[in-house]
């Protein structure tokens, strides 16, 4: 183990942190809360925590964009990142500089003494320290995994949002929506606003919120949306927002996410007041790579980090809404612990040519393993379909570009690493 004083660059620190703790995922709050207290991290501003199976990133991005339009100084913590680690830490819409991250890492390393922290715990604490020192007007924290035992949950949120509850990370959270609902609801707090935008939340989430006395806002009961092709309207407990622009993020589920955002901002209206134009501008200007992101040019390229069956079903619906394309090529790579068969079953009728890829993490499924699952679902090479394996997303994407016609489309999905590999290839060849 290196002496931390010898670590001078961000890349050196990240390499060190990847192996500094015995487990990549180590749920629990005691260790990380102890270090937080040693660091003296305190926020004098509203904290918004965002959890859920899918839709967290979009919800965080819309919250940030609207608050920035309101002139507030906003700290946003998200994970994982696509290209650069700095994407995880943003202040006023800009990624935190390497030098500031390194300084914060050094501070955490000194404070933790003999306490071992995972990569996520360590980096989250460092970023929280940066936000606290920056005296932000609002801090948005995206939950990493689950909620109840996630490191982000050491902070008591003024507003906690659960976007959706579905099956994912079963080895940590359970294999039913009811079991997972308890874990997600763990971010709720007594007497504080708890928002759930899942249209059919599990009973366990409702019971937990009631048990602890959270102020639960439910989609369809406490807030809702309506609209037509040109604009949409939000209705909350006491606020109405009319003639809103659609979020610039694509996808059929984005109004659900946007309505939860406006519910959170309604709950915080006395501390973070916002005008109608700031809401409209924030929705129009929001940007989030890799969430049903359609790149310009031909053939059409769609990037989506969908990595579980629930997200794949949403992707399938969004692809359906795109209209006719003669052939669809898929660049697909996924983690071994994901429900790969479930993801494939949602999208197999949309895909003509599968370009399967290895990924760089040890826990990733090999392209050959995914190929065997495809064969098990009767997807094989024939006159109209193909299944091929590649060593990297870049190799798979290069092949798809050569093979696809200008009216075809290429869909990249299955993991953040899959999308990141294609984005890096595009950046190098642009």
C-alpha positions as CSV (number, residue, x, y, z in Angstrom):
1,X,0.0,0.0,0.0
2,X,1.5,3.4,-1.0
3,X,2.0,6.2,1.4
4,X,-0.8,8.6,0.6
5,X,1.5,11.6,0.6
6,X,3.2,10.1,-2.5
7,X,-0.1,10.2,-4.4
8,X,-0.2,13.5,-6.3
9,X,-2.6,13.0,-9.2
10,X,-6.3,12.0,-9.5
11,X,-5.5,8.9,-11.5
12,X,-3.0,7.7,-8.8
13,X,-5.6,8.2,-6.1
14,X,-8.3,6.3,-8.0
15,X,-6.0,3.4,-8.7
16,X,-5.1,3.3,-5.0
17,X,-8.8,3.4,-3.9
18,X,-9.8,0.6,-6.3
19,X,-7.8,-1.9,-4.1
20,X,-7.6,-0.1,-0.7
21,X,-10.7,-1.9,0.6
22,X,-11.3,-5.7,0.5
23,X,-14.8,-5.5,-1.0
24,X,-16.0,-3.4,-4.0
25,X,-19.4,-3.1,-2.4
26,X,-19.7,-3.0,1.4
27,X,-23.1,-1.8,2.5
28,X,-23.4,-0.3,6.0
29,X,-23.3,3.1,7.6
30,X,-21.2,2.8,10.8
31,X,-17.8,3.2,9.2
32,X,-18.6,5.9,6.8
33,X,-20.6,7.8,9.4
34,X,-17.7,7.7,11.8
35,X,-15.4,9.3,9.2
36,X,-18.0,11.9,8.3
37,X,-18.1,13.0,11.9
38,X,-14.3,13.2,12.0
39,X,-14.4,15.4,8.9
40,X,-17.0,17.6,10.4
41,X,-19.2,17.6,7.3
42,X,-22.3,19.7,7.8
43,X,-24.6,21.3,5.3
44,X,-26.4,24.5,6.0
45,X,-28.6,24.1,2.9
46,X,-31.4,21.8,1.7
47,X,-30.3,18.2,0.9
48,X,-32.2,16.3,-1.8
49,X,-31.4,12.5,-1.9
50,X,-32.5,10.6,-5.0
51,X,-32.8,6.8,-4.9
52,X,-34.7,4.2,-7.0
53,X,-34.0,1.4,-9.5
54,X,-34.1,3.6,-12.6
55,X,-34.6,7.3,-13.4
56,X,-32.2,8.6,-10.7
57,X,-29.8,10.2,-13.1
58,X,-32.5,12.0,-15.0
59,X,-34.1,13.2,-11.9
60,X,-30.9,14.6,-10.5
61,X,-30.0,16.3,-13.8
62,X,-33.4,18.0,-13.9
63,X,-33.2,19.2,-10.3
64,X,-29.7,20.6,-11.0
65,X,-30.7,22.3,-14.2
66,X,-33.8,24.0,-12.7
67,X,-32.0,25.2,-9.6
68,X,-29.1,26.6,-11.6
69,X,-31.6,28.5,-13.7
70,X,-32.9,29.9,-10.4
71,X,-29.4,31.3,-9.6
72,X,-28.6,28.8,-6.8
73,X,-25.2,27.4,-6.1
74,X,-25.8,23.6,-6.6
75,X,-23.7,20.7,-5.6
76,X,-24.5,17.4,-7.5
77,X,-23.1,14.0,-6.6
78,X,-23.8,11.1,-9.0
79,X,-22.4,7.7,-9.9
80,X,-21.1,6.0,-11.8
81,X,-19.4,8.2,-14.3
82,X,-19.2,7.6,-18.1
83,X,-15.8,9.0,-19.2
84,X,-14.1,10.9,-16.3
85,X,-14.4,10.5,-12.6
86,X,-14.9,14.2,-12.2
87,X,-18.5,13.8,-13.7
88,X,-19.5,12.5,-10.2
89,X,-18.9,15.9,-8.6
90,X,-20.4,19.1,-10.0
91,X,-20.7,22.6,-8.6
92,X,-22.7,25.1,-10.5
93,X,-22.9,22.7,-13.4
94,X,-19.2,22.3,-13.7
95,X,-17.1,19.2,-12.8
96,X,-14.8,19.7,-9.8
97,X,-11.2,20.0,-10.7
98,X,-8.6,17.3,-10.2
99,X,-6.7,19.4,-7.7
100,X,-9.7,19.9,-5.5
101,X,-10.5,16.2,-5.6
102,X,-7.0,15.2,-4.7
103,X,-7.0,17.7,-1.8
104,X,-10.3,16.2,-0.5
105,X,-9.0,12.7,-0.9
106,X,-6.0,13.6,1.2
107,X,-8.3,15.0,3.9
108,X,-10.4,11.9,4.0
109,X,-7.3,9.7,4.2
110,X,-6.1,11.5,7.2
111,X,-9.5,11.5,8.9
112,X,-10.2,7.8,8.4
113,X,-7.1,6.7,10.4
114,X,-7.6,2.9,10.7
115,X,-11.1,2.7,9.3
116,X,-11.3,1.0,5.9
117,X,-13.6,2.6,3.3
118,X,-14.8,1.3,-0.1
119,X,-14.1,3.2,-3.3
120,X,-17.7,4.5,-3.3
121,X,-17.7,5.5,0.4
122,X,-14.3,7.2,0.3
123,X,-15.0,9.2,-2.8
124,X,-18.5,10.1,-1.7
125,X,-17.2,11.5,1.6
126,X,-14.5,13.5,-0.3
127,X,-17.1,15.0,-2.6
128,X,-19.5,15.8,0.3
129,X,-16.6,17.6,2.0
130,X,-16.0,19.7,-1.1
131,X,-19.7,20.6,-1.3
132,X,-19.9,21.5,2.4
133,X,-16.8,23.7,2.2
134,X,-18.2,25.4,-0.9
135,X,-21.3,26.5,1.0
136,X,-23.8,25.4,-1.6
137,X,-27.4,26.6,-1.7
138,X,-28.6,23.1,-2.4
139,X,-27.0,19.7,-2.5
140,X,-28.3,16.8,-4.6
141,X,-27.0,13.3,-3.7
142,X,-27.7,10.2,-5.9
143,X,-27.9,7.0,-4.0
144,X,-25.5,4.4,-5.2
145,X,-27.2,1.1,-4.4
146,X,-30.4,0.5,-2.5
147,X,-30.8,3.2,0.0
148,X,-31.1,2.1,3.6
149,X,-27.4,1.0,3.9
150,X,-26.0,3.1,1.1
151,X,-23.2,5.5,2.1
152,X,-25.3,8.5,1.0
153,X,-27.8,7.7,3.7
154,X,-25.5,9.1,6.4
155,X,-27.0,12.5,5.4
156,X,-30.5,13.3,6.6
157,X,-32.3,14.5,3.4
158,X,-34.8,17.4,3.6
159,X,-36.5,15.8,0.6
160,X,-35.9,12.1,-0.4
161,X,-37.1,10.9,-3.8
162,X,-37.6,7.3,-4.8
163,X,-38.1,7.2,-8.5
164,X,-39.0,3.6,-9.1
165,X,-38.8,0.2,-7.5
166,X,-37.9,-2.9,-9.5
167,X,-35.7,-6.0,-9.4
168,X,-32.0,-5.3,-9.5
169,X,-29.0,-6.1,-7.3
170,X,-30.9,-9.0,-5.9
171,X,-27.8,-10.3,-4.0
172,X,-27.8,-7.2,-1.8
173,X,-31.5,-6.0,-1.9
174,X,-33.6,-9.1,-2.2
175,X,-35.5,-10.7,-5.1
176,X,-38.9,-9.1,-4.7
177,X,-40.3,-5.6,-5.1
178,X,-41.5,-5.7,-1.5
179,X,-38.1,-6.6,-0.2
180,X,-36.4,-3.9,-2.4
181,X,-39.1,-1.4,-1.4
182,X,-37.9,-1.4,2.2
183,X,-34.3,-0.8,1.1
184,X,-35.3,2.1,-1.1
185,X,-37.6,3.6,1.6
186,X,-34.6,3.7,4.0
187,X,-33.7,7.2,2.7
188,X,-37.0,8.6,4.1
189,X,-36.9,10.6,7.3
190,X,-39.4,11.3,10.1
191,X,-41.3,14.5,9.5
192,X,-39.6,15.2,6.2
193,X,-40.8,15.1,2.6
194,X,-40.6,11.6,1.0
195,X,-41.6,11.5,-2.6
196,X,-42.3,8.3,-4.6
197,X,-42.9,8.6,-8.4
198,X,-43.4,4.9,-9.0
199,X,-47.1,4.7,-10.1
200,X,-47.5,1.4,-8.3
201,X,-45.2,1.5,-5.2
202,X,-44.7,-1.7,-3.2
203,X,-46.7,-1.9,0.0
204,X,-43.5,-2.2,2.0
205,X,-42.4,1.3,1.0
206,X,-45.8,2.8,2.0
207,X,-45.7,1.0,5.3
208,X,-42.2,2.1,6.2
209,X,-43.0,5.8,5.4
210,X,-46.1,5.6,7.6
211,X,-44.2,3.8,10.4
212,X,-41.5,6.5,10.7
213,X,-43.9,9.4,10.2
214,X,-42.5,10.7,6.9
215,X,-44.5,13.2,4.9
216,X,-45.1,10.9,1.9
217,X,-46.0,12.3,-1.5
218,X,-47.3,9.7,-4.0
219,X,-47.6,10.1,-7.7
220,X,-51.3,10.1,-8.6
221,X,-52.4,11.2,-5.1
222,X,-50.3,14.2,-4.1
223,X,-48.8,15.2,-7.5
224,X,-49.5,14.4,-11.1
225,X,-49.1,15.6,-14.7
226,X,-51.1,16.1,-17.8
227,X,-50.3,17.3,-21.3
228,X,-50.5,17.2,-25.0
229,X,-47.9,17.1,-27.8
230,X,-46.9,20.7,-27.3
231,X,-46.7,21.2,-23.6
232,X,-47.5,19.7,-20.2
233,X,-48.9,20.7,-16.8
234,X,-47.9,19.8,-13.2
235,X,-50.4,19.6,-10.3
236,X,-49.1,19.3,-6.8
237,X,-50.6,19.7,-3.3
238,X,-50.6,23.5,-3.4
239,X,-48.8,24.5,-6.6
240,X,-49.8,24.3,-10.3
241,X,-47.3,24.7,-13.1
242,X,-48.9,25.3,-16.6
243,X,-47.7,25.3,-20.2
244,X,-44.3,23.7,-19.4
245,X,-41.8,22.7,-22.0
246,X,-41.1,19.0,-22.3
247,X,-37.7,18.0,-20.8
248,X,-34.9,17.9,-23.4
249,X,-34.2,14.4,-22.1
250,X,-35.8,11.9,-24.4
251,X,-38.0,9.0,-23.3
252,X,-41.6,8.1,-22.4
253,X,-40.8,8.1,-18.6
254,X,-39.3,11.6,-18.4
255,X,-42.5,13.3,-17.4
256,X,-42.8,10.9,-14.5
257,X,-39.3,12.0,-13.4
258,X,-40.0,15.6,-14.0
259,X,-43.2,15.6,-12.0
260,X,-41.2,14.2,-9.0
261,X,-38.7,17.0,-9.5
262,X,-41.4,19.6,-9.3
263,X,-43.0,17.9,-6.3
264,X,-39.6,18.1,-4.5
265,X,-39.2,21.8,-5.5
266,X,-42.7,22.5,-4.3
267,X,-41.9,21.0,-0.9
268,X,-38.8,23.3,-0.8
269,X,-40.5,26.4,-2.2
270,X,-40.0,28.4,1.0
271,X,-36.3,27.8,1.0
272,X,-35.6,27.6,-2.7
273,X,-38.3,29.7,-4.4
274,X,-38.4,29.4,-8.2
275,X,-40.4,31.2,-10.9
276,X,-42.2,29.7,-13.9
277,X,-39.6,30.8,-16.4
278,X,-36.8,29.2,-14.3
279,X,-38.7,25.9,-14.3
280,X,-39.3,26.0,-18.1
281,X,-35.7,27.0,-18.9
282,X,-34.3,24.3,-16.6
283,X,-36.3,21.6,-18.3
284,X,-35.3,22.7,-21.8
285,X,-31.6,23.0,-21.0
286,X,-31.1,19.8,-19.0
287,X,-28.6,17.4,-20.5
288,X,-27.6,13.9,-19.5
289,X,-25.4,11.7,-21.7
290,X,-26.4,8.1,-22.1
291,X,-30.1,8.2,-21.2
292,X,-31.9,7.5,-24.5
293,X,-29.4,9.9,-26.1
294,X,-29.9,10.1,-29.9
295,X,-26.8,11.2,-31.7
296,X,-27.0,13.3,-34.8
297,X,-26.2,11.9,-38.2
298,X,-26.9,8.6,-40.1
299,X,-27.3,5.9,-39.2
300,X,-29.1,6.9,-36.1
301,X,-27.2,6.0,-32.9
302,X,-29.0,5.6,-29.6
303,X,-27.1,5.5,-26.3
304,X,-28.8,4.1,-23.2
305,X,-27.3,2.8,-20.0
306,X,-30.3,0.5,-19.5
307,X,-28.9,-2.5,-17.4
308,X,-31.9,-4.2,-15.9
309,X,-35.2,-5.6,-17.4
310,X,-37.2,-2.6,-16.1
311,X,-34.9,-0.1,-17.9
312,X,-34.8,-2.4,-21.0
313,X,-38.6,-2.3,-21.1
314,X,-38.6,1.5,-21.1
315,X,-35.9,1.4,-23.8
316,X,-38.0,-0.9,-25.9
317,X,-41.0,1.5,-25.6
318,X,-38.8,4.4,-26.7
319,X,-37.4,2.5,-29.6
320,X,-41.0,1.6,-30.7
321,X,-41.8,5.3,-30.7
322,X,-39.0,6.1,-33.1
323,X,-40.7,4.8,-36.2
324,X,-39.5,2.4,-38.9
325,X,-35.8,1.4,-39.5
326,X,-35.0,-1.4,-41.9
327,X,-32.4,-3.0,-39.4
328,X,-31.4,-2.4,-35.8
329,X,-27.9,-3.2,-34.6
330,X,-27.3,-3.7,-30.9
331,X,-24.0,-3.0,-29.2
332,X,-24.6,-5.0,-26.0
333,X,-22.3,-5.7,-23.0
334,X,-23.4,-6.3,-19.4
335,X,-22.3,-7.3,-15.9
336,X,-22.4,-11.0,-15.0
337,X,-24.7,-10.3,-12.0
338,X,-27.4,-8.7,-14.0
339,X,-30.5,-10.4,-15.3
340,X,-29.1,-10.6,-18.8
341,X,-31.8,-13.0,-20.0
342,X,-34.5,-10.6,-18.7
343,X,-32.9,-7.6,-20.5
344,X,-32.7,-9.6,-23.8
345,X,-36.3,-10.8,-23.6
346,X,-37.5,-7.1,-23.4
347,X,-35.6,-6.1,-26.6
348,X,-35.1,-9.2,-28.7
349,X,-38.0,-8.3,-31.1
350,X,-36.4,-4.9,-31.7
351,X,-32.9,-6.2,-32.6
352,X,-31.8,-7.7,-35.9
353,X,-28.1,-7.9,-35.5
354,X,-26.4,-8.4,-32.1
355,X,-22.8,-7.1,-31.6
356,X,-21.9,-8.5,-28.2
357,X,-18.9,-7.2,-26.4
358,X,-16.6,-8.0,-23.5
359,X,-16.1,-5.3,-20.9
360,X,-13.1,-4.4,-18.9
361,X,-14.3,-5.2,-15.4
362,X,-13.7,-8.6,-13.9
363,X,-17.4,-9.0,-13.0
364,X,-18.5,-8.4,-16.6
365,X,-20.1,-11.2,-18.6
366,X,-18.1,-12.3,-21.6
367,X,-19.6,-11.8,-25.1
368,X,-19.6,-15.6,-25.4
369,X,-21.6,-16.0,-22.2
370,X,-24.2,-13.5,-23.5
371,X,-24.2,-15.3,-26.9
372,X,-25.2,-18.5,-25.1
373,X,-28.1,-16.7,-23.5
374,X,-29.2,-15.4,-26.9
375,X,-29.1,-18.9,-28.3
376,X,-31.2,-20.1,-25.4
377,X,-33.9,-17.6,-26.5
378,X,-33.7,-18.9,-30.1
379,X,-31.7,-15.9,-31.4
380,X,-29.3,-17.3,-33.9
381,X,-27.6,-16.4,-37.2
382,X,-29.9,-16.6,-40.2
383,X,-30.7,-14.6,-43.3
384,X,-32.1,-11.7,-41.4
385,X,-30.3,-11.9,-38.1
386,X,-26.8,-12.2,-36.8
387,X,-24.9,-12.6,-33.5
388,X,-21.2,-11.7,-33.3
389,X,-18.8,-11.3,-30.4
390,X,-16.2,-8.6,-30.0
391,X,-13.4,-7.8,-27.5
392,X,-14.5,-4.2,-26.8
393,X,-17.4,-1.8,-27.3
394,X,-15.2,0.2,-29.7
395,X,-14.7,-2.9,-31.9
396,X,-18.4,-3.7,-31.9
397,X,-19.3,-0.2,-32.7
398,X,-16.8,0.1,-35.6
399,X,-18.3,-3.1,-37.1
400,X,-21.8,-1.8,-36.8
401,X,-20.9,1.5,-38.4
402,X,-19.5,-0.4,-41.4
403,X,-22.4,-2.8,-41.6
404,X,-25.5,-0.5,-41.1
405,X,-27.2,1.4,-43.9
406,X,-27.9,5.1,-43.5
407,X,-31.6,4.4,-42.6
408,X,-30.8,1.7,-40.0
409,X,-30.1,2.4,-36.4
410,X,-27.5,1.4,-33.8
411,X,-28.5,0.9,-30.2
412,X,-25.8,0.9,-27.5
413,X,-27.0,-0.4,-24.1
414,X,-26.4,-2.9,-21.2
415,X,-23.9,-1.0,-19.0
416,X,-22.3,2.3,-18.3
417,X,-19.1,0.7,-19.6
418,X,-20.7,-0.2,-22.9
419,X,-21.9,3.3,-23.5
420,X,-18.6,4.8,-22.3
421,X,-16.6,2.6,-24.7
422,X,-18.6,3.9,-27.6
423,X,-18.4,7.5,-26.5
424,X,-14.6,7.2,-26.1
425,X,-14.4,5.8,-29.6
426,X,-16.5,8.6,-31.0
427,X,-14.3,11.2,-29.2
428,X,-11.2,9.7,-30.7
429,X,-12.6,9.6,-34.2
430,X,-14.5,12.9,-34.3
